[in-house]
Amino acid sequence: MNDFIAARSQMALSLGFHIIFSCIGMVMPFFMAVAHYYYLKTGQTVYKNVTKAWSKGVAIFFATGAVSGTVLSFELGLLWPEFMKHAGPIFGMPFSLEGTAFFIEAIALGFFLYGWDRFNPWFHWFTGVVVGVSGLASGILVVAANAWMNSPAGFEYLNGQYLNIDPIAAMFNEAWFSQALHMTIAAFAATGFAVAGVHALMILRGNNVIFHTKSFTIAAVFGCAAAIVQPLSGDISAKDVAIRQPAKLAAMEAHFHTEKSASLIVGGIPNEAEKKVDFAIKLPGFLSFLAHGDFTAEVTGLDRIPEENHPPVAVTHYAFQIMVGMGMAMMLVSVLYFTALWKKRKWLQEPWLLKLFAIATPLGFIAVEAGWTVTEVGRQPWIIYGIMRTANAVTPMPGIAYSFYLFTAIYVSLAAFVVFMLYRQIRMVGKLYDVD
């Protein structure tokens, strides 16, 4: 493994772990706040117990997310010094604001965890809401920084120099809204399905059924609502990418040849040597509609893009297909669940519905990981799209492969710690939380 591949692999590993912690940190506080609200309005102890149990989960993910996020911030400077040298002054504002949001989140979480029976009940509830809002703000600000890498703005690039820097324009670049919207909804869908799936499994096993049923309902409503509206944000993102990053869209769909009424590819194996896709289902005109809102519009193919600027087609295409496939599966489960809520109440008691949620537990996070793969791999060979190549940004220092092996061990250990802590929390529900 050469140092360039090692640096990219280490960054991918770090982001892959951190994105899970970030999604849960952005969303779980809202679940917690809803359960707490029900407790304050109804006085039912079960909602208080659900709130306390979830708050411990939020604390676990906040701590691990803080560790993984700190590692990432150091990695940006150590692995990609040339990138940070030029990009830091331009897109540093969202990172600074993210730091502020992080400290607000930490303070509010401390108030919430230790505020039971000490604060006014509604002020206590409000501190939990602040945890959610600040966590959501942190996520959006980081996505704004990533969006700048996909849609550079807020500076003029002349003779290799970055001049006339405008941090506000950089932060609110053309890609930030579509990426922030898509990521936020994805976080709610992924976390909602993961949490609902765990509680569904506990219901099927007959453990603390009332506790897990209340928890399941809150998480499932959030997750299913997000899964149903996610295709709308995906449509916004696709149309945005078609204009700003035609190479990424072409790689996503393995679209080798520029054409009108372009077909949407479902599945298939890209054959880059012969510039075609084998074993694919083609839907004529649908790619044109997805990209431009017109079934007859022309969609730029890879044939109009210099080959040295092509993203890795196979990886981008497969990741995109996985993301869409997971999303469609979650949407199907969501439609069944809302049908059960509104029309077929007896379905809610059926084991098959709970089994569907248990099976769907990891689908959201698989989709999130695949989506970030599309975002990052699809931008290659650029680290700043159209401005700086990834290969020109990497550190010249040797031995990065050893750093990659070390951080792999750290993240595997961190993941094992999180799994152990969550497993312990779930096993202790009957003793710690499902009490009067």
Secondary structure, DSSP 8 states (H G I E B T S, - for coil): --HHHHHHHHHHHHHHHHHHHHHHHHHHHHHHHHHHHHHHHH--HHHHHHHHHHHHHHHHHHHHHHHHHHHHHHHHHHH-HHHHHHHHHHHHHHHHHHHHHHHHHHHHHHHHHH-TTTS-HHHHHHHHHHHHHHHHHHHHHHHHHHHHHHS--SSEEETTEEES--HHHHHT-TTHHHHHHHHHHHHHHHHHHHHHHHHHHHHHTTSSHHHHHHHHHHHHHHHHHHHHHHHHHHHHHHHHHHHH-HHHHHHHTT--S-EES--EEEEEEEETTTTEEEEEEEETTHHHHHHHS-TT-EE--GGGS-GGG---HHHHHHHHHHHHHHHHHHHHHHHHHHHHHHT-GGGGG-HHHHHHHHHTTTHHHHHHHHHHHHHHHTTTTEEETTTEEGGGTS---S-HHHHHHHHHHHHHHHHHHHHHHHHHHHHTIIIIIS--
